[in-house]
Amino acid sequence: MTITYDDFAKLQIQVAKIVSTEKIPGKTKIIKGVIDLGGETRSLIIGGAQFFTPEELVGKTVIAITNLEPKTVGGVESNAMLLAADANEKPFWLTVDESVPLGTKIK
């Protein structure tokens, strides 16, 4: 499947920092997280929880798609999506140097 450049340009991709995480009762593969976009915070679902503890993610600089339609998963509304490389179903979060300001748009 291919998409047009115009379709890609619709995505709002930004630098964010994970500021908090918590387990979701009854879920083993997802956790609830909050990201800071430089003056705005968003709640979201983070997948791959079977590979790490929630505390390991706090403080990580990540890349997020921030204009997706909200989706409720596990009873939690997700308002962004983190980008990750997927190696054998284990996520490796995409990142940039920590000197890049939070909220910076990725083009």
N, C-alpha and C positions, 0 to 999 in steps of 0.2 A: 504494500500500500504506500502511496506517496501522498504528500500534502503540498499545498502551494506555499510559496513564501508568505503570501498574505495570511494564510492560516497560521503559520508559525509565528508571525508578527503579532497575532492576537494574544499570545501567551505573555503574561506578566511574570517574569522570572527575576527573583531578587535574592540578595544576600541576607541571611538571617542567622540568629544565634538561638540555640535551644536553651531556654531559661529555666524550664521545669519539666519534669516527667513524673508519671505515676502509673502504677499497674491498674488495669481494668479488671474488676472481679469477674472470674470465670473465663478470662481470655489469656491465652499463652503466647500468641503470635503477634499481638498488637498491644501498644501502650498509648496512653494519652500524653500529649506533649503541648507545651506552649513555646512559641517562637517570638523573638523580638525582631521587628523589622525597622528598628531605628525610630522609635516614637509611637509605634503601634504594635500591639501583641495580637497573636492569633492562636487559637487552640487547633489542634490537629491530631490525627491518628498517625502513629509511627509504626510501621511494620517491621518484622524481623526480630521481635522481642525475645524469641527463643535463643538468640545468639549473644545477648548482652543484658546487663542489668539496667534499669531505668537511669540510675545515677551515672552510669558511664557516658551517657549522651549529654548531660547538662554541661553547658559551656562550649559545646562544639559549634563552629561556624559552618553553616550548611547553605545549600542552594534550594530555594522553594519556588514552586509555581503558586502564585497568590491570587489569581483571578478565576480559579475553578469554581463551579457551582458547589455550594456546601453539600456535604454528604454525611449522613449519620451512620456510624459503624459502631457496633457494640454499645449502643446507647449514648455515644459521644459524637457531637457534631464536629466534623473536620472542615476547616476553612482554609486549607492550603495542602500542598503535597511536596514532600521532600524528594529531591532527585538523588538517585543512587545507582551505582553499578551493581549488577546482580551476578554473583559468582556462586553457582550451586545453591541458589535461593537465599544466600546470605547477602544483605545489603552492605555496600561500602559507600557512605554518603559523599556526594560531590561537594567540594569545598573550594574556597579561595584563600589567599593570604589573609590573616586576621587584621591586617592594616586597612583592608577595604571596608569602608563604612557600611554599617547595617542599613538595609533598605536599598542599596545600590542596585540598579537594574542591570540585568545580564542581557546582552544583545547578541 
